[in-house]
């Protein structure tokens, strides 16, 4: 258990360069971008930040430290399909979807978490953590403070870790207010040491090519262990240098985030409106880059097979890339994730025209 | 077996950015630094290069693709102590040292390889590959062409992979000529698909902070599989951009490598000379950043314990950092790796003075 934590306590002698101290490089004196996003409602301690070459290795390294092969994380679904690859592939950890449903606005139910936890236990699987994305990818909803409190109670009660992937924290555009799990921990009611936040600059600052991610952990042993793993995913120094200048310009960052949010809101509205004209409804998202789209009424059969058939036609006939709900482990067929930030405003009518053709064809052949 | 190879054949749907094509970015039109080092004696195909954020993740990712947990690699020892951490920690692969001895100039013996291979087989351990560093870290010797031929015959005979870590390929300074394993493969006699080369810019171009490593593989399946793992260790784009300019300037690179070699030779000679004055002999190295130093006659007891005692005094009394041979799995006590590139010429007398004091003390108390 906690394989890397014990590793972190051994000192290994090696000739190649070490990156032990690079974690502090970006935050000391320059603030942390997540702090800008939280607008002063919570403060972050630089000593608790571990930097990695993107959020992808961040979540993998963290997972390596929290669980052994064969252990499991509970993940509210639909969830980001990359989790399957990023976490399961090399760590041997299992992900158990905890299904959220349209009838409940795809909200997380603690009862469902409890159910899956018990099921896993019955099957002899050790659950180690709950992993969630907030704002959620793919649904785009934001977890209410009450749900976060309930989650903290749940993980405390079951002695689990809580991983909060907040890579879209600054990419909100709806009326709902985003609260990081960090805000709730400031109250001092909960055992912070079981909470870990994933962040990155790929989404909120559109810097995916820079490969900058971070783990913010409240657990000293985890910080020590993950730090050792950064030798596999260090951020290059020229990039760090560039970022220090960029992040030091707080006025620019604030303005960027503001304009980015406005543009996300515009594109989201445009996309939702376009789909509405085709008779397609979207979930009311508040954050992230995706519309969560209900095309269930266009399925030839209400099943994963029917969903993948429609997906294939959207891909190969309409030439539009969307993500089928099935690959996000959505329990209800017919939902699709559409990324509205990869197209320009001018492209939207063309995209809609193409999708429309496929949907008409599906409707006609039903 | 070959866990990641099969993974590479499945297509996974994900929202986050992919780096599948970044591998070609640095080499197309710009040549590859390794090619400059080989001075035209061998050509490299850009499609066979996979770039990673340093040689460390390169070797880890490659290992993940070549073996399953519990499998083993045979590694001529003394070997780079970082291999233990970089390979064993997350992959679960075992490293089996194949001892090279001072009486044989620390040369690799195929008979010893054969012996360890058979031993492993007897113990039910599946050997997957032979891993070597050439020029060797820590010894600094260069493998003869004949040994490389014998090695290729050995791995072919046993159906193993061969991983050649050539991160010091451009950092040679002795009279011995370095030959990459790639040169021998150009003859077409051997099955190339079992050979993989590790390279990086940290050593030959002193760019460790840039985090740029590479795998050069002759195996299509391995290339496909490792490419998928680069999402955990991508090189940031600003750094790639900088490197393209740097590597395009072939005149600069050639001049840099030439001057670097000259300086390595100077520092090596200075260090060896300094140690000689203390009555300490070094192995005759030809490449890399290290003197491989025989201090066995200063051990209070001819054992690992005696070696570590001397090491502790050099560290804590002399305040000089050296690597004990034991951490390189050297079978003979009393050898130490001394990095001569971390000090300036001016520092050498001080370093020798400090070491001298410890050695005198050890001699006196023997």
Interface residues (C-beta under 8 A of the other chain):
Chain A: X4 X7 X12 X13 X14 X15 X16 X17 X53 X54 X55 X56 X57 X60 X64 X69 X80 X81 X82 X84 X85 X86 X89 X90 X137 X138 X202 X208 X209 X210 X211 X212 X229 X231 X232 X233 X234 X235 X236 X237 X238 X239 X242 X289 X290 X323 X324 X327 X337 X339
Chain B: X4 X7 X12 X13 X14 X15 X16 X17 X53 X54 X55 X56 X57 X60 X64 X69 X80 X81 X82 X84 X85 X86 X89 X90 X137 X138 X202 X208 X209 X210 X211 X212 X229 X231 X232 X233 X234 X235 X236 X237 X238 X239 X242 X289 X290 X323 X324 X327 X337 X339
